[in-house]
Amino acid sequence: MAPVAALERGLGRQVDIVQRYYGWKADFPAPEDRAVAAGPRQLMITWKGGDTKEIVSGRFDRLIQARAHAIKALGKPVFLRWRDMDAGALAGRVHDAPSFVAAWKHVRTIFAAEGVANVAWVWCPTANGFAGRNAPSYYPGDDQVDWICADAEPTPSATYMDLSESTKLFFDWAKDRPKPVMIGEFGAPVAYGTRRAEWLRRAAVVLQNPQVKAVLYFDSDERAEERRDTRRRYAVDGDARAVSALRELATLPYFNPRNVPVTPGR
């Protein structure tokens, strides 16, 4: 919880959702997840998927059942964001939209058969996928999804792009769906330099959309380290102006309806 506590000190408030990432064959929930679930914060697990056709074939049924049992045993509500789907790099495992939809339904069917009632299913492509990769074709249906989501970090580039530009097509599509909307990841890249604070303040306006019920800042440089690409750095620590702007966003009543402060001494 140390990174969460550090971010909360910078924000001057307790966060409502903590997101944790896992590979397809990883075991979870981990002790850190249990620590989140045991407290006042909500847990969101992002679970990267395997090959969609192999999933539908039943090859991974035992693995899915094990994860279903573990989440059920947690006994606390969990947002489950199952796999990315529209990114070009995943084409070899996702195959196509019908394969993804079939796999999504297969996973949900197994969770239902195991009696898992504490999961909210979060469907979350990239916001850019609504512009060029036909993200809506991956939507498995209103009866299969609890929350509609999009990842909305700017494209890795030093060229400034407002959040309004990257989310417009997603919001246009989502307004016709009877579901709450979540921004699963957003962030002001280090490449924006002195304009990071400006980007965050503009984002605060864009995200006050009545359908948006949750937003998660991607306060991490992990992707930059994985890909050796400094343009993918989004963590705000060390950038006083960006921290101040993110704090302003996070403490707005729209994003902080419970107004829970940081626990003294943390």
N, C-alpha and C positions, 0 to 999 in steps of 0.2 A: 504493500500500500504506500510505500515511500514516495514513488513518483506521483501518485494521486494526491497525497498530502502536500507535496511541494507545489503542484499546480493549484490546489485549492488556496494555499497561502497567497499565491500571486493574484488569484481571482478575488479573494476576499469573500468567498462563499464555498459551500459544500456543493460538489457536483451531484447531479441526480442519476447519471448513468455512467458506468465504467465498462469500457469495451475491452474484450480480451480476444486474441487471435489464435487459431489452432489449425494445423494441417489436417488433412483428411484422416490419417491413421492415428492421430494423437489421442491420448487419453484426457478426458476432462469430464466434469469440473475438477480443477486443481485446488490445492489448499487456498491459493490466492482468490479463486472464484468463490469459495465458501466464505472467505472473510468478507468479500463484498456483499454476498447474499445475506449474511448474518446481520448486516447493519442496515442503515437507512437508505443506501444507494441501490439502484437497480443494476442488475448484471445483464450485459449483452455479450453473447458469444458469437464471434464470426468464425464460421467453420468452412474452410476451403474444401471444395468437393473433389471427388475422384472422377474417373471416366464415366460419363453419363450412361453410355451403353452398357458398361459393365455393371453399373448400379442397377439398371432395369433388369438385367439378366439374373439378378439375385446373388451375384458373387460376393457382395459386401453386406448381405442381410444381417449376419451375426455382428458385424462391426456396428451397424446402425442400431441394432437392438441393444447392444451394450451401452451406446451413448444415450439411447432413450431411457434405459434403466437408471443410468447415473444421473441424468437430469431430473427424472422423476423423484429419485431418492433425495435430491437436494431439497425438495420440499418448498422451494421459493420460486416466485415468478422469474422467468428468464426470457429475454428477447433472443431469438435464434435467427441469425443472419446466415443462411446457408449458401455458400459459395458465390464467387463472382461468376458472371456468365457471358457478358458481351465483349470483354476485352479481346483484342485480336490475338494476343499471346496465348489465350486459352483455347483456341479453336480446335487443337488436336485432342483435347479432353472433353470439351463441351459438344463438339461436332456441329450441332445446329440447334435452332430453337425448339423444334419438336422433341429432340432428344433430351434437351434440358427440362422441358415441361414434364415429360414422362418420368424423368429421374426425380424431379421435385415431388411429384405426386407419389412416387414409390416410397420416398423417404417419409413423407407425411403419413402414408398409409401404415407404415411400420410403427411410427410413433403412436398413432391412434390405436393400433392393435395392442400395444404395450400399456395403454391406459395413461399416456402422458397428457396431463391437463394443465400443466404449469408453463407452457411455452406459447409465446406470441411469435408468429412466423413473419419475418421481415424479408421482403423481396427487394433486393438492392443492386441494380445495375449501376453503371456510371452515368452521370448527367450527360457526358459527351455522347453516350450511346444513343441518345434521342435525336442527335443531329446526323450521325452518319452510319451507325451500326444497327439501326432498327431495334433498339432495346424493347419496345412494346411487344414485339413478336415473342419474347421470352416470358411474357406474363402468363402465369399458369391459371389465372381466373380469380374473380373476387371470392369465390368459395374456398380458395386455397391460400389466401394471403390475409394477414391481419394488419400489417403495416406496409405502406408503400414507401420506398426509400431510394435515395440516389447518393452516390459519392460525388462530391463536387469540388475537389481540389482543382485549381487551374492546371491546364496543360503545362508540363515542365518547360518553361521558357521564361526568359527575362522580359518578354513582351507583356505589358500589363493588360489584364483582362478582368473586368468587374465580375463579381459573382452573378450579377443579374444576367450577364451574357451567357454564362455556362449553364444556368438553371432554367432559363426561359422556356425551352421546349419541354423540359421535364414538368414544370409547373403547369404548362398548357395542357399536357396529357393528363396529369394527376387530378386536375379539377373536375374531370368527368368520372372519377372513381370514388365510391362511397367509403373511403378509407382515410385514416389519419396518415399524415406524411412525416417522414423522418429524413433528415440529412445525416447519413451515416458517417460521413467524413467531409470536413471542409478545412481549408487552411490557407494562410497567406504565406507563400513561399519566400524564403530568404532572398531569392533572386530579385524580388521587388524592392529590396533595399529600404530607402526612406519612405517608400509608398506603402509599406506593409500596414501601418496604422490607418492610413486612408482607406485601404482595401477593407480592413476589418470594420471600420465605421460604416462604410457603404453596405457591407454584408449585413450588418445589424438591421438596416432598413429593409433590405431584400427579404430577409428571413422572417420578418414580422408579417407573414402571410397567414391568414386565419386557419388554413388547412395544416400548417406546419405545427406539429406538437412536440417535436424533439429535434435537437441539433447536437452533434458531437464534433468537437474540434480535434483534428488529428495532430496532437502535440508531440510529434515524433520526427526524428531524422533517420529512422531505421531504413527506410527505402533508399535514402541517399547512400547510406553505407553499403547496403546490399548491391546496389547498381553502380556504385562509385560515381554518382551523379549529384553534385551539390545543389542542383536546381530543385531537387525533391526534398529539401529541408523545410520543415514546417514548424518545428519547435520554437516557442517564443522566448525561452529563457535566454538571458543575455541581451535582449533587445527591449530596453525600457519602454520605448514608445509603443511597440507592438503589445507588450504586456498590459500597458495602460489601456489601449484600445480594446483588447480582448476582455479586460476586466469591465470596461464600460458596457460591452455587449452582454457579458454574462450576468451582470447585476441589474439589467433592465427588467422591470416587472414582467414583461412578456416572456422572458427566458428564465425567470427566477420567481415563479408564482409562490413558492413555499417560503422564500426568503430565509433560508437556513444559513446562518453564518458559519465560518470556520470555527471548530472547537478550540477554545483558548489553549495555547501551548503547542499547537500542531503547526 
